Amino acid sequence: MNATDTGIYVNVTPTVGTDTISMDVTTQVVNHVSYADNGVPVVVERKAATKVQAADGQEIVLGGMVYETPINASNKVPFLGSLPVLGYFFGGETKQNNKRLVVVAIKATKLTGAGMTPDDADIMETAKGNKALLLPGVKVKLAGDPINP
């Protein structure tokens, strides 16, 4: 089996003006759905891109990427649930839809060199892609790590 990257990716390219901050925002969701016969992972990718403007300190909320998965399950008593006609009394089927909605919240903030704290500098390095952004409940994958290849 081969590995592939899945998850939610948000790319923000800001342009700072005198009065506003313009941002090109691209949201990408990559979900693993199955494996092909040759062991290659099959993924579904959805992408949305937009351009927004905000004043310093203003928050922008983007949403609308919905992913719906139908779930069909059958619950039955072994053997008795498989009998024609009588099986209806010894089992049942449930159908439901699992919906996922991706919402992105961005706060536009102008940072100046003199007013930057060490935390701000850390955020800037993360935004530039020089430092990994750790999310709660996500295991860090290190290159060459024999435990987490």
N, C-alpha and C positions, 0 to 999 in steps of 0.2 A: 504494500500500500504506500502511496505517496502522501505527503503532507501538503496542505494548502492553507493560506491565511484567510481567515474569516473574521467577521466582526463589523463594527460600525466605524467608518472613517469620516472625519470632518476636516476639510482643508479651507482655511480662511486666508485670503490675501488682502490685507488692508492697504488703503491709500489715505494718508492723513492730510486733510486740507486745513484751512484756517478756521472754518466754522464747523465742518462735519468730517466724519470718517466714513469713507466708502469701503465696502467690503465685498469681494467676490467670494461667495460661499458655495462649496461643493460638498454634498453629503453622499456617501456611498455605503450601501449595506450589502455585505457578501454573506450568504447563508449556504451551508453545506446541506445538500438534499439527499445524496446517495453516492454509491460508487459504481463506476462503469465496470463492464466485464473484465477489463484488463487491470482493475484496481485503482484507476485514476479517480480522484474525487470529482463529483459533479457538483458545481456550485451555481447558485442563482445570484446575479448581481443587479442591484437597482441603484440608479444614480439620479440625483437632482442637483441642478446648479441655479444660482440666482445672484443678483447684485442688490445690495441694500445700502442705505445711508443712515447714519445715526449721529446724533450730537454726542459730545463727550459725556460719558457717564450713563448714556441711555442704553437700555436693554432691548434686544431684538429676539423674538421667538419665532422659529420656523418649524413648521410641521406639515403633515400631509402624506408622508411615506407610510402607507399601510400595507402590511403583509398578512394575508389570511391563509390559514392552513386548515383544511377539513380533517377531522379526526372521527373515524368510525371504529367502534369497538363492540364486540359481542361478549356477553356474559351468559354462560350456560352451564348446567350440570353435565359432567362428562357422561357420555352415551345417551342419557335421557334427553338432553337438549338437541341431539341430532336426529331424533325420531321424527318422521313425517307426521304432521298434524299435532301430535302430543308434545313435540319439542317446543312449541310455542309457550306451553305452561311451565317449562323448566329452563327457560332462558330468555334473553332479550338482547336487543341491539340499541346502542346509543349513538347518536350523531351530534357532533358539535363543531363549531368553528372557532379556531384559536386565532385571535387578531392581535397583531403587534403594531404599535404606532411609534414612529421615531420623531422625537421633538428635540430641537437644538436651540439652546438659549445662549446668546452671546452678549456680553457687556462691552461696549466700545469705551475704551479708556486711553487717553493720551498720556504717554509716559515721557518725561523729560530726563535728561542725564543727571541734572543736579538733584532732582527729587526722587531718584530711584533708590529703593532699599535693596538689601541682598535678596529678599524674596522676589522683588520685581525683576532683578537680574536673572534669577533662576527661572522665572516665568518666561522671560525673553529668550533664554537658551532653549527652553522647551518649545516655544513657538517657532523658533528657527529650525527645529528638528535636530538640534545638537544634543538633546537630552530626552530620555523616554518619559512619557506621561504615564504614571501608575494609576490604575483605576482600582477601586475597592473590589476584592474578590477575584482579581485577575492575577494569574501566576506569571512571574517574569520569566521569559525565555532568553537564555544567554547563548550566544554562539559558541559551539564546541562543548556545551554542557552535556556530559554523558547521561545524566539523569533525565534531562528534558531535551532530547534531541529535536 
